[in-house]
């Protein structure tokens, strides 16, 4: 297994564990984490697998984008700009798609923690010849 693949896998695994822990803490504090899926009219309880799946999916997309940008002279800057834009839109979306501000805050905490683990790991990919 190459060091780049190991970096991606390790960071994704750590981020998935973190968002799952946040989900468990949120549920333990009494928040039902009710969200409205795109195209749905009603809010439904977010199941435990959803944060893990969303983190894995977004993380793999991010890895692909980092891999595509890795040899561009300004690839790191473009990657970081995309991360900031996505986090801003996800932060806004969390307040739009949830039933309560508390749930939106928990979702944003999951986003920030996942990014805090994944982004620095992916930035190391830019300094390697992948």
C-alpha positions as MATLAB code, in Angstrom:
seq = 'XXXXXXXXXXXXXXXXXXXXXXXXXXXXXXXXXXXXXXXXXXXXXXXXXXXXXXXXXXXXXXXXXXXXXXXXXXXXXXXXXXXXXXXXXXXXXXXXXXXXXXXXXXXXXXXXXXXXXXXXXXXXXXXXXX';
ca = [
       0.000    0.000    0.000;
       1.487    3.346   -0.998;
       2.012    6.037    1.590;
      -0.584    8.254   -0.150;
      -3.258    5.577    0.061;
      -2.320    4.926    3.685;
      -2.592    8.674    4.430;
      -6.041    8.842    2.848;
      -7.291    5.675    4.540;
      -5.964    6.662    7.972;
      -7.419   10.159    7.842;
     -10.784    8.897    6.612;
     -10.889    6.232    9.313;
     -10.084    8.760   12.034;
     -12.671   11.225   10.702;
     -15.350    8.517   10.568;
     -14.631    7.570   14.177;
     -14.833   11.239   15.239;
     -18.156   11.960   13.521;
     -19.606    8.736   14.900;
     -18.566    9.763   18.424;
     -20.169   13.192   17.914;
     -23.359   11.486   16.697;
     -23.386    9.279   19.811;
     -22.806   12.263   22.128;
     -25.541   14.266   20.400;
     -28.007   11.412   20.791;
     -26.950   10.897   24.430;
     -27.694   14.563   25.155;
     -31.221   14.076   23.853;
     -30.960   15.589   20.361;
     -32.870   13.463   17.851;
     -30.752   14.828   14.973;
     -33.753   15.260   12.704;
     -32.835   16.262    9.161;
     -34.710   16.677    5.911;
     -33.200   14.809    2.980;
     -33.225   16.505   -0.424;
     -36.610   16.052   -2.063;
     -38.321   15.021    1.191;
     -41.043   16.973    2.966;
     -40.580   15.587    6.476;
     -37.638   15.619    8.864;
     -36.391   12.172    9.850;
     -33.981   10.965   12.510;
     -30.457   10.697   11.192;
     -29.252    7.123   11.613;
     -25.737    6.347   12.864;
     -24.452    5.197    9.476;
     -25.268    8.498    7.725;
     -22.423   10.623    9.185;
     -19.947    7.806    8.531;
     -21.153    7.328    4.954;
     -21.203   11.078    4.262;
     -17.675   11.443    5.667;
     -16.410    8.534    3.581;
     -18.063    9.834    0.408;
     -16.946   13.438    0.834;
     -13.482   12.282    1.864;
     -13.071   10.146   -1.244;
     -14.245   13.012   -3.453;
     -11.757   15.262   -1.670;
      -8.978   12.708   -2.228;
      -9.805   12.610   -5.929;
      -9.752   16.416   -6.147;
      -6.429   16.558   -4.248;
      -4.981   13.904   -6.563;
      -6.114   15.836   -9.652;
      -4.651   19.096   -8.315;
      -1.437   17.659   -6.855;
       0.865   18.688   -9.697;
      -0.539   22.139  -10.362;
       1.659   24.941   -9.064;
      -1.298   26.434   -7.163;
      -3.016   23.114   -6.422;
      -2.820   23.464   -2.631;
      -4.391   26.924   -2.786;
      -7.200   25.748   -5.059;
      -7.810   22.724   -2.830;
      -7.982   24.858    0.330;
     -10.307   27.354   -1.373;
     -12.627   24.503   -2.376;
     -12.585   23.146    1.184;
     -13.528   26.544    2.623;
     -16.338   27.012    0.075;
     -17.744   23.531    0.743;
     -17.592   24.022    4.533;
     -19.415   27.356    4.245;
     -22.164   25.884    2.087;
     -22.458   22.787    4.286;
     -22.647   25.016    7.352;
     -25.514   26.983    5.853;
     -27.211   23.811    4.604;
     -27.084   22.334    8.102;
     -29.344   25.137    9.365;
     -31.683   24.827    6.361;
     -32.117   21.048    6.454;
     -32.545   20.501   10.188;
     -35.451   20.745   12.553;
     -33.537   22.605   15.278;
     -30.520   24.847   15.676;
     -29.069   22.285   18.071;
     -29.025   19.659   15.338;
     -27.437   22.141   12.924;
     -24.700   22.845   15.457;
     -24.013   19.126   15.915;
     -23.840   18.665   12.128;
     -21.462   21.593   11.767;
     -19.292   20.171   14.538;
     -19.116   16.909   12.579;
     -18.134   18.812    9.412;
     -15.424   20.820   11.145;
     -13.939   17.830   12.987;
     -13.874   15.706    9.833;
     -12.199   18.529    7.908;
      -9.718   19.098   10.740;
      -8.517   15.508   10.359;
      -8.805   15.031    6.598;
      -7.564   18.342    5.173;
      -4.095   18.421    6.818;
      -3.537   14.806    5.756;
      -4.545   15.563    2.185;
      -2.312   18.645    2.086;
       0.651   16.332    2.708;
      -0.212   14.635   -0.593;
       0.771   17.825   -2.429;
       4.345   17.606   -1.230;
       4.751   14.035   -2.485;
       5.074   12.657   -5.932;
       1.868   10.627   -6.064;
];
